[in-house]
Amino acid sequence: MNALAATRDAGDPAVREALAGPRLHIDLGAVAANTRLLAGRAAALMAVVKADGFGHGAADVARTALAHGAVALGVATLAEGTALRAHGIAAPVLSWLNPVDADFDTALRARIELAVPGPAHLEAVVRAAASTGRRARVHLQVDTGMSRDGSDPAGWPELCRRARQAELIGLVQVVGVMSHLGCADTPGDPCTDAALEDFRAALGTVRAAGLRPRHRHLAATSATLTDPRTRFDLSRVGAGLVGIDPTGSTPLRPALTLTAPVVTVRTVPAGARVGYGHLGTTARRTHLALLPVGYADGLPRAASGRAEVLLRGRRCPVVGRISMDQLVVDTGDRPAEHGDTAVLFGPGGRGEPTVADWARWSGTIEHEVMTGLGSRLRRTVGRTAVPA
């Protein structure tokens, strides 16, 4: 059969749903369950909802996390923080990755707390505080071995001294000290020991400068799950909220399910070549199904020739290259039908692939797959029951 399969009843709700196109479903029940588990491990939990809540919807994830144990929110950029305020979210929000000429005036008016990685940023925040008449709530940020964000150790005493001066004139309140761990995904890695020692030394410098911040935070998801020494007063957790545990130590609930309808089906002989560059070649007479989803929707092209989908209750391999808008699935001796829906990934409980599978097939991490999901995917939001 080289054309569309017979169309099933167009009035069938399942068929209508399939024909509506690819759908990304976000399960906030999973986010709630993960938040409760992680909040039980942390002294206090900051829900990190940067990158649109790791592709799950920042406002939805934020509200769910706050309702299930989180006490504050974290974002990378000021734009992400002000977007939360535009959604009516009033909880404390910390933004930690901004250029020195960022719009700190707007940030202070929106009551966004700010990470300060050096004197230039501190001066910019102090100017904004003087301009707006609003005292800035800041978290001093120190580098503990990643050579990335945060003050280098040599400049840390001076940053603490200047921050104390700004406190004394009433323009700044140092409410936190923060850093980040580079090797926490591997429990027991000695670089975590070194970072922890550096962070404790940095806290000593903070105290010596006369600062008394309420929050000390170092741990993200991995360290919160596996290393109690790193938790201090607050843990910043993002990936764990949406079901990612980089350490593989704790069962978390994935929150995403991606489905796509079958567009066409065809029967092909052995030796049929599939897709760009003829990367795929059929080994026998078989049936192929075309799905209208591809790398423009966030499916990694690098997974070509390795990925699978769940169709009609069984795993079927993707054959040929994943294209911008489409991919081809080999359904073997069972032809798909118009109106069928394939599950590209989900929680895994029905035998479907997971985001972790797609990450493995494409040689990357779950975070990249999730945050790369495209805007044209039709998003729906629901909630499964959360165990008490």
C-alpha positions as CSV (number, residue, x, y, z in Angstrom):
1,M,0.0,0.0,0.0
2,N,1.7,3.2,-1.2
3,A,-0.9,5.8,-0.1
4,L,-2.8,6.7,3.0
5,A,-4.3,3.8,4.9
6,A,-8.0,3.6,5.3
7,T,-9.2,6.4,7.5
8,R,-11.0,5.5,10.7
9,D,-14.0,7.2,12.0
10,A,-13.2,11.0,12.0
11,G,-15.7,11.4,14.9
12,D,-13.6,9.2,17.2
13,P,-12.1,11.5,19.8
14,A,-8.8,9.5,19.7
15,V,-8.6,10.0,16.0
16,R,-9.3,13.7,16.2
17,E,-6.6,14.0,18.9
18,A,-4.1,12.1,16.7
19,L,-4.9,14.2,13.6
20,A,-4.4,17.5,15.5
21,G,-0.6,17.0,15.2
22,P,2.3,16.3,17.5
23,R,1.5,17.0,21.2
24,L,3.8,17.6,24.2
25,H,2.0,16.8,27.4
26,I,3.3,18.2,30.7
27,D,2.3,16.2,33.8
28,L,2.4,18.6,36.8
29,G,1.6,15.7,39.1
30,A,5.1,14.4,38.4
31,V,6.5,17.9,39.1
32,A,4.6,17.9,42.4
33,A,5.8,14.5,43.5
34,N,9.4,15.3,42.6
35,T,9.3,18.6,44.5
36,R,8.0,16.9,47.6
37,L,10.7,14.3,47.5
38,L,13.4,16.9,47.0
39,A,12.0,19.3,49.6
40,G,12.3,16.4,52.0
41,R,16.0,16.2,51.3
42,A,16.8,19.9,51.5
43,A,16.9,22.3,54.4
44,A,14.9,24.6,52.1
45,L,14.2,24.3,48.4
46,M,14.6,26.9,45.7
47,A,12.9,25.7,42.5
48,V,14.9,26.6,39.5
49,V,12.7,27.3,36.5
50,K,15.1,28.7,34.0
51,A,14.9,27.9,30.3
52,D,11.1,27.9,30.6
53,G,11.1,25.5,33.4
54,F,13.5,23.1,31.5
55,G,11.0,23.2,28.6
56,H,8.0,22.4,30.9
57,G,6.6,25.9,31.3
58,A,8.2,28.2,33.9
59,A,5.0,29.5,35.4
60,D,3.3,26.1,35.7
61,V,6.4,24.5,37.2
62,A,6.9,27.4,39.6
63,R,3.4,27.4,40.9
64,T,3.4,23.6,41.3
65,A,6.8,23.6,43.1
66,L,5.7,26.4,45.4
67,A,2.6,24.5,46.3
68,H,4.5,21.3,47.2
69,G,7.4,22.5,49.3
70,A,9.6,25.0,47.4
71,V,10.1,28.4,49.2
72,A,11.7,30.4,46.5
73,L,12.4,30.4,42.7
74,G,15.6,30.7,40.7
75,V,16.2,31.8,37.2
76,A,19.2,32.6,35.0
77,T,18.1,36.0,33.5
78,L,16.2,39.0,34.5
79,A,13.7,38.5,31.7
80,E,12.9,35.1,33.1
81,G,12.3,36.6,36.5
82,T,10.1,39.5,35.3
83,A,8.1,36.9,33.3
84,L,7.3,35.1,36.5
85,R,6.1,38.4,38.0
86,A,3.9,39.0,35.0
87,H,2.2,35.7,35.7
88,G,1.3,37.0,39.2
89,I,3.9,34.9,41.1
90,A,4.9,36.8,44.2
91,A,7.4,34.3,45.8
92,P,11.1,35.3,46.2
93,V,13.0,35.1,42.9
94,L,16.7,35.0,42.4
95,S,18.4,35.8,39.1
96,W,22.1,34.9,38.7
97,L,23.3,35.4,35.2
98,N,23.2,39.0,34.0
99,P,25.6,41.4,32.2
100,V,26.9,44.3,34.2
101,D,24.7,46.7,32.2
102,A,21.5,44.7,32.8
103,D,18.3,46.6,33.7
104,F,18.8,46.3,37.5
105,D,16.3,49.2,38.0
106,T,13.5,47.1,36.7
107,A,14.8,44.1,38.6
108,L,14.6,45.9,41.9
109,R,11.1,47.3,41.1
110,A,10.0,43.7,40.5
111,R,11.6,42.6,43.8
112,I,14.0,40.2,42.1
113,E,17.0,39.2,44.1
114,L,20.3,39.4,42.3
115,A,23.5,37.4,42.3
116,V,26.6,39.5,42.5
117,P,29.8,37.9,41.1
118,G,32.2,40.8,41.3
119,P,32.7,44.5,42.2
120,A,31.5,45.8,38.8
121,H,28.1,44.1,39.2
122,L,27.9,45.2,42.8
123,E,28.5,48.8,41.7
124,A,25.8,48.5,39.1
125,V,23.3,47.1,41.6
126,V,24.2,49.9,44.1
127,R,23.5,52.5,41.4
128,A,20.1,50.9,40.7
129,A,19.3,50.9,44.4
130,A,20.1,54.6,44.7
131,S,18.1,55.4,41.5
132,T,15.0,53.4,42.5
133,G,15.1,54.0,46.2
134,R,14.8,50.3,46.7
135,R,17.2,48.3,48.8
136,A,18.8,45.5,46.7
137,R,18.7,42.0,48.1
138,V,21.8,40.3,46.8
139,H,23.5,36.9,46.9
140,L,27.3,37.1,46.7
141,Q,28.5,34.5,44.2
142,V,31.9,32.8,44.6
143,D,33.7,30.4,42.2
144,T,34.7,27.2,43.9
145,G,36.5,25.5,41.0
146,M,34.5,25.7,37.8
147,S,36.2,28.9,36.4
148,R,32.9,30.0,35.3
149,D,30.4,32.2,37.2
150,G,31.3,33.8,40.5
151,S,34.1,35.8,42.0
152,D,37.6,34.3,41.8
153,P,39.0,33.6,45.3
154,A,41.6,36.3,45.0
155,G,38.9,39.0,44.6
156,W,36.5,37.5,47.1
157,P,37.6,39.5,50.2
158,E,37.4,42.8,48.4
159,L,33.9,41.9,47.1
160,C,32.8,41.1,50.6
161,R,34.3,44.3,52.0
162,R,32.5,46.4,49.4
163,A,29.2,44.6,49.9
164,R,29.4,45.3,53.7
165,Q,30.0,49.0,52.9
166,A,26.9,49.0,50.7
167,E,24.9,47.4,53.5
168,L,26.0,50.0,56.0
169,I,24.7,52.9,53.8
170,G,21.4,51.1,53.3
171,L,21.5,50.3,49.6
172,V,22.2,46.6,49.7
173,Q,21.2,43.7,51.9
174,V,23.3,40.6,51.5
175,V,20.8,37.8,52.0
176,G,22.8,34.9,50.4
177,V,26.1,33.4,49.5
178,M,26.2,30.9,46.6
179,S,28.4,28.8,44.4
180,H,28.0,25.8,42.2
181,L,29.5,22.3,42.0
182,G,31.1,21.0,38.9
183,C,31.3,17.2,39.7
184,A,28.3,16.5,41.8
185,D,26.8,14.2,39.2
186,T,29.4,11.7,40.2
187,P,29.0,11.1,44.0
188,G,32.2,10.8,45.8
189,D,34.3,12.8,43.2
190,P,37.1,14.5,45.1
191,C,36.5,17.8,43.3
192,T,33.3,18.1,45.4
193,D,35.4,17.9,48.5
194,A,37.7,20.6,47.2
195,A,34.8,22.8,46.3
196,L,33.2,22.3,49.6
197,E,36.4,23.3,51.4
198,D,36.6,26.4,49.2
199,F,33.0,27.4,49.9
200,R,33.5,27.0,53.7
201,A,36.5,29.2,53.4
202,A,34.5,31.8,51.5
203,L,31.9,31.8,54.2
204,G,34.5,32.5,56.7
205,T,35.6,35.6,54.7
206,V,31.9,36.7,54.6
207,R,31.6,36.5,58.4
208,A,34.9,38.3,58.9
209,A,33.6,41.2,56.7
210,G,30.7,41.6,59.1
211,L,28.1,40.1,56.8
212,R,25.4,37.8,58.1
213,P,23.5,36.3,55.1
214,R,20.5,34.1,55.8
215,H,21.0,31.7,52.9
216,R,24.1,29.7,52.0
217,H,23.5,27.6,48.9
218,L,25.8,25.3,47.0
219,A,23.9,22.1,46.1
220,A,21.8,21.6,43.0
221,T,19.8,18.4,42.1
222,S,22.7,15.9,42.3
223,A,24.2,17.1,45.5
224,T,20.8,17.5,47.1
225,L,20.0,13.9,46.4
226,T,23.4,12.4,47.4
227,D,25.6,14.6,49.6
228,P,24.1,16.1,52.8
229,R,27.3,18.0,53.5
230,T,26.5,20.4,50.6
231,R,22.9,21.3,51.4
232,F,23.6,24.1,53.9
233,D,20.5,26.4,54.3
234,L,19.1,26.1,50.8
235,S,19.3,23.8,47.7
236,R,18.7,25.1,44.1
237,V,16.9,22.3,42.2
238,G,15.8,22.5,38.6
239,A,16.4,19.2,36.8
240,G,15.1,17.1,39.6
241,L,11.8,18.9,39.6
242,V,11.1,17.6,36.1
243,G,12.4,14.0,36.7
244,I,16.1,14.2,35.9
245,D,18.5,12.6,38.4
246,P,22.0,12.9,36.9
247,T,23.4,10.6,39.6
248,G,21.0,7.7,38.8
249,S,20.5,7.3,42.6
250,T,16.8,8.2,43.1
251,P,13.6,7.3,41.2
252,L,12.1,10.6,40.0
253,R,9.0,10.9,37.8
254,P,9.5,12.2,34.2
255,A,6.9,14.8,33.4
256,L,6.9,14.9,29.6
257,T,5.1,12.8,27.0
258,L,5.6,13.5,23.3
259,T,3.2,12.0,20.8
260,A,2.7,12.3,17.0
261,P,0.1,11.0,14.6
262,V,0.8,8.7,11.7
263,V,0.6,10.8,8.5
264,T,1.1,8.1,5.8
265,V,1.9,4.4,5.7
266,R,3.4,2.4,2.9
267,T,4.7,-1.1,2.1
268,V,8.2,-1.3,0.7
269,P,10.4,-4.2,-0.5
270,A,13.7,-5.3,0.9
271,G,16.4,-2.9,0.0
272,A,14.2,0.3,0.0
273,R,16.2,3.4,0.8
274,V,14.9,5.8,3.3
275,G,15.4,9.5,3.9
276,Y,18.2,11.9,3.1
277,G,21.5,10.3,2.0
278,H,19.7,7.0,2.0
279,L,21.0,6.4,5.5
280,G,18.4,3.8,6.1
281,T,17.8,0.6,4.0
282,T,15.2,-1.9,4.7
283,A,16.4,-5.5,5.3
284,R,13.1,-7.1,4.2
285,R,9.7,-6.4,2.9
286,T,8.1,-4.2,5.6
287,H,5.7,-1.4,6.4
288,L,6.8,2.2,7.1
289,A,4.9,5.0,8.9
290,L,5.6,8.7,8.5
291,L,5.4,11.0,11.6
292,P,5.2,14.8,11.3
293,V,7.9,15.6,13.9
294,G,11.6,16.2,13.5
295,Y,14.7,18.2,14.6
296,A,12.9,21.5,14.3
297,D,10.7,20.2,17.1
298,G,13.7,19.3,19.2
299,L,14.3,15.7,18.3
300,P,18.1,15.3,18.0
301,R,19.2,14.5,14.5
302,A,22.1,12.6,16.0
303,A,19.6,9.9,17.2
304,S,19.0,8.9,13.5
305,G,19.4,5.2,13.0
306,R,19.2,4.5,16.8
307,A,15.9,6.0,18.0
308,E,12.7,4.1,18.6
309,V,9.0,5.0,19.2
310,L,6.1,3.1,20.7
311,L,3.4,2.4,18.1
312,R,0.5,0.0,18.4
313,G,1.9,-1.3,21.7
314,R,5.4,-2.1,20.6
315,R,8.8,-0.5,20.0
316,C,9.5,0.4,16.4
317,P,12.8,1.7,15.1
318,V,13.3,5.0,13.4
319,V,14.8,4.4,9.9
320,G,16.8,6.9,7.9
321,R,17.7,10.4,9.0
322,I,15.5,12.4,11.3
323,S,14.5,15.4,9.1
324,M,13.5,18.9,10.1
325,D,9.8,18.1,10.1
326,Q,9.4,14.4,9.8
327,L,10.8,10.9,10.6
328,V,10.0,7.4,9.3
329,V,9.3,4.4,11.5
330,D,9.6,0.7,10.5
331,T,6.5,-1.1,11.8
332,G,7.5,-4.5,10.5
333,D,4.7,-6.9,9.6
334,R,2.0,-4.7,11.3
335,P,1.1,-1.7,9.2
336,A,0.0,1.4,11.1
337,E,-3.2,3.1,10.2
338,H,-4.2,6.7,9.6
339,G,-5.3,8.0,13.1
340,D,-2.7,5.9,15.0
341,T,-0.6,7.8,17.5
342,A,3.1,7.1,18.2
343,V,4.6,7.9,21.5
344,L,8.1,9.3,21.0
345,F,8.9,9.5,24.7
346,G,7.1,9.5,28.0
347,P,7.6,8.2,31.6
348,G,8.4,4.7,30.3
349,G,5.7,2.8,32.2
350,R,4.0,1.5,29.1
351,G,7.2,0.5,27.4
352,E,7.7,3.8,25.5
353,P,11.1,5.4,25.2
354,T,12.0,8.1,27.7
355,V,13.9,11.4,27.3
356,A,16.8,9.6,28.8
357,D,16.7,7.1,25.9
358,W,16.7,9.9,23.4
359,A,19.6,11.5,25.2
360,R,21.6,8.3,25.1
361,W,20.7,7.7,21.4
362,S,22.0,11.2,20.5
363,G,25.0,11.3,22.8
364,T,23.8,14.1,25.0
365,I,22.0,14.7,28.3
366,E,18.3,14.9,29.2
367,H,18.6,18.6,29.9
368,E,19.5,19.4,26.3
369,V,16.7,17.3,24.9
370,M,14.1,18.9,27.2
371,T,15.2,22.5,26.7
372,G,15.5,22.1,22.9
373,L,11.8,21.1,22.3
374,G,10.4,23.4,19.7
375,S,7.7,26.1,20.1
376,R,5.4,24.6,17.4
377,L,4.7,21.5,19.4
378,R,1.1,21.7,20.8
379,R,1.5,21.8,24.5
380,T,-1.1,20.5,27.0
381,V,-0.9,20.5,30.8
382,G,-2.4,18.0,33.2
383,R,-1.9,16.4,36.5
384,T,-1.8,12.8,37.7
385,A,-2.5,12.0,41.3
386,V,0.2,12.9,43.8
387,P,0.7,10.4,46.6
388,A,0.1,11.9,50.0
